[in-house]
């Protein structure tokens, strides 16, 4: 007997709480000002911790750190993928390091392989490995991961997916991303706001990228904290549509009927807006970043998800197609980095 699950089941309490907090941070809820003393404590503890850490040693390989200073998605993954492709076109051999958030690898290093799953290495490293086909080394000690890659002797450059706040390493070049639709929120640090570190950090990185279409207010906010430095723009766009169960390319459906979508990323609404930009009426459900989907949680109807969610849902999708015959689909993203940005990066690295 075929079991028909509700199209979108109620959000888990944890997801709803996280979403409510993010909404408050980025919409500037007045009551967050009551948490300013706690934000001051957070900053004091952070400074105290950093003051007791040894200065990062020079990197055994050129290191580019791509990160952000906010909690919530800013589009790091498509930028890492695009950067790898651009550097490979210049004949450079790249590798990626990642903490492997959500996985169980531990300190590492562990190089992602075809037998790994998202529960072990994390959803983002697994996706990066599949999209770039370069070594992706996972472990909470990024310093150890870089040293391991250096011993291999066949890598020209390492890209760190996130890591601006990782005190054990310092990128030879640091790129920071800011979401164009949300900016820095209320520009306060945790827990009063979404900042992992003060906004003045933007003035210390080598390049600030704004992802997506930015409002005038967001650009004004960013320019309050940077001096004598330009802001570059990146426009990630949905590209291909594939089946989750087998990664087969499929055509985009007609836009004459609503589509149901899910996203367990830092900023789910960005994915839904990207779908709407293609002309779709979207019924979307956002989950907490890295949410581990379970059997029975998702509907046995046609569904569109992000590529990051697809790496966690392949086995579930295969079972769903056997039961209901309705495919789950995922959309990939692409973006273009200006050649001048690659030239500047290589000049800074001396490559």
N, C-alpha and C positions, 0 to 999 in steps of 0.2 A: 504494500500500500504506500503510495507516494505521500510524503508529508509536506504540506505547504507551510512554510514559515512566513511570519509577517514580513512585509517588505523591509521595514526598518524598525528593529526592536528598540525599546527605550535605552538611552545611553546609560552605561555603568555610572554609578555615583562618582567614582574617581574622575572619569572623563568630564563629567558635568562640572565638578568643582574646579578642575584645572581650567576649563573653558571660561568659567565665570571669572576666575582670577585674571586670566589673560585679557578678557574683555574690559575689566576694570582698569588694568594697567594702561592699555592702549587707548581707552576712552577718557582717561583722566578723572576717575571717580573721586569726588571730594574727600571721602572718608580715608583715602590712602594717605593723606597728610598726617593722620594720626599715627601712621607707622614710620614717620621720618626718624624718630629716635632709634628704632630698630635698624633702619638703614644705616644710620651712623655707627651703630655697633658692628654691623656687618662689615663696613668699610674699615673700621679700626682693627677688627680681627683679621681681615685680609691683608692689611699693611703689616700687622704684627707677624703673620705667617710668612709673607714674602721677605721680610727683613731677616728672617732666620734661615732662608734658603741660600745655598751657594749660587753665585752667578753662573748662568749657563755657559758651558764650554763651547768653543767653536765647533761647528758641525762638521763631521767627517765627509759629508756630501752637501752640495748646495741645497738649501731648504727654503721652500715657499710655503708660508702658512696662510691658509684661506679660512677666515673665521668671521665672527660677529661679536658684538658686545651686548646683544639683547637675547632674551629668552624668547623662543619662537622662531619659526623658519624664515630664512632670508634668501634661499636659493643657492646654497653652497654646492649641492651635488651637481646640478647642470653646469656650474662654472668649472668645477674640477674636471668633469668629463670634457668640456670644451677646451680647457687648458691643456690637458693631456694630448688631445688630437692636434692642437696647434703646435705643440712642441715636437710631436712626432713628425709633423710635416717639415720641421727644421732639422730632422735627423737626430733628435735627442732621445735617449732611452730614459723613460720615467718610471717612477714607482710612487705608490700612495701609502701613507701611514694613517691609521685611525685608531681611536680609543676602542672602538667596537662597542659603543653604548648599547645596552640591552642584551649583549651576548654574555657568554660565560667563559671566554678564553682566559681572562685574568691578565697577569702581567705581560704574557707573551714573551717573545714575538711568535706569531703564527701567520704564515702566508696563506691567504684564502685559496682554496682549491675547489674543484668541481663537486667534491663529496660533502662540502660543508653546507650547513643550513643556517638560517637567520638566528635561530635560538642559540647557536654556538658562537658565531662571529659577529652578529648584529646585522640588522637589515641594510643599513647604508653601505658597509664594506662589501657585503655580498652583491648589492646592486652595482657598486663601482667596479667590482671585479668583472661582472658580466658585461658592463657597458664599455669598459676601456681595454680589457684583455691585457692589462699590465699587472705586475706584482702589487698586491694590496696586503700590507702587513698590519696585523691587528694586535693590540695589547695596550693596557693602560699606561705602560712606560714607553712613551714615544721615543725617548732617548735610546732605549734598548733597541727599538725597532730600526732607528736610523743606523745604529752601530751594526746591526745584523745585515742590513742592506749594503753597508760599506764593505763588509767582509766578502760579499758576493763578487764585487769587483766589476760588475757589468751595468751599473746604473750611473747616469750622468746627473740626475736631478731628482729630488724627492719633494712631493707635495703632501702637506699635512692637511687632512680634512678636519677642520676645526683646530683648536689649539692655541688661540691667542691668549687664553688664560692659563696655559700650561707652563708653570714656572721652570720646569726642568729644561726647556728648550727655548730658543729665540730664533725666529725665522730670519734668514738673510734678507728675505723680502716678505713683507706682511701685507696682505690684502684684506680689507674689512668690508663686509656687505651690510647694507641697511635696506630693509624692506620699504619700497617706495610708497606703499599705501598706508603703512602704520608708523613709519619713522622710528623715533626713539620713545614713543608713547609719552608718558608724563616726565620722561628724562630723569627719573629717580631710580636709585639702586634697590635691589632686593632687600626687604620684601615690600617696600613701598612702591616699587616700580619694576620694569622689566630689565633693567641694566645689570649686567654681570660685573661691570666696573664703570667708573665715572665716564661721562661722555667725552671728557677731555682726551681720552684714549684715542679718539679719532684723529687727533692732531699728531699722534706718534706713529701711526702706521704709514706705509709707503703709498697706499692708494685706497681711496674710499669709493666703493661701487654702490650705486642705488639700483636695486633690481625692481623691474616693473615700472609702470607709469607712476611718476611721483607728482604729488600735488605741490602747489606753490608753498603751502604751509610747511610741508615736510622738508622741502629744500631749504627754506628759511631756518627751520630748526637745526638742520645739520650744519649749516654755515655759521651758526652761532658758536660752534665748538671747534671749527677748523680754521687755520690761518695760512695764507699763502699756499694753498693747495686746492687743486681742482677736484671736482666730483665727476666720475664717469658713470655712464648709464648702461645698464644691461637689460635686455628685453627677452626673457625666456618665453618661448612659445610652445604650445602643444604641437607635437609633430606626428608621430605614428600612433596607430591604435593596434593593439595586439591582444590575442587571447591569453588569459592568465594560465590556463591549463597546459598549453604547449608552445607559447610565444609566437604563434603564427600571426603574420600580418593580416589584418582585416580592414575593409573600407569603413570610413566613418559613417554612422547611420544618418538617415535623413533628419532634418531639423524640424519636422512637422509634428513631433510628439515629444513629451518630456522624457528626460533620461534620469535615472537614479544613480547617484554617485556617492562614494565614501572617500574619506581621506584621513589617515592617521599620521599627519605631518605637523610641523611646527605652526603652520598657518593654513589650516584646511580651506578657509574661505578663498584663498588665492587660487587654489585648484578649481573651485566651483566658478570663480569669476573667469578663469581662463576658458572653461567650457562654455560659459555664457557668451564670451567673446567670439566663439565659433558659431553662435546663433542658437544655442540650445536653451531650452527651459529646463533648469536643473533643480531636482529635488535632492539636496545634499545633506549628508550627515558627517559631521566632523568628530574625530576621536583624538585622544591624547597622542602626542608624538610617540612613535614606536609601539603603539598599542598592539598586543599579541592577540590576534583574532583566533577564536575558537570555533569548533564545529557547531553549527546551529545558530551562530551569532548573526550570520549574514543570510540574506534571502536567496531562495532558489529561483531567482528571476534575473533578467539581464541587468548588469551592474557595471559601472565604469569606476575604476580606482586608479591610484597613482602607481607608477612603476615601483616605488619604494614599498608600497603595500603588497604588490604582486609577488615579490620574492618570498613573502611570508605566507601567501595564500594559495600557492600552486597546488599543493596536495588537497586542500579544501575545494579548490576549483575543479579539480579532476573528479572528486566525489560528487560535487554538485551537478556537473554535466551528466554523470551517470544516472543521477536520480531524476533530474528535471529537464535535461537536454537544453538548458539555457546557459549560454556561455557568460562568464565574467570576463571583462575586458580591462586593459590598462593602457594609459596614454603615456608616451614618452615625451620628454621636453628637450628642446635644443636652444642654443643661443650662439651668438657670434661675438668673438672678442676682436676688437680692432687690431690690425697688424701692428700699429704703432704701440699698443700696449705690450704686445709680445716683444717687440724690439727693445722697449724700455726695460722690461723684466730681464731679458738676457744681458743687457748692458749693465744693469745693477749687479747681476750675478757674475759678470765677467766671462760669459759663455759665448 
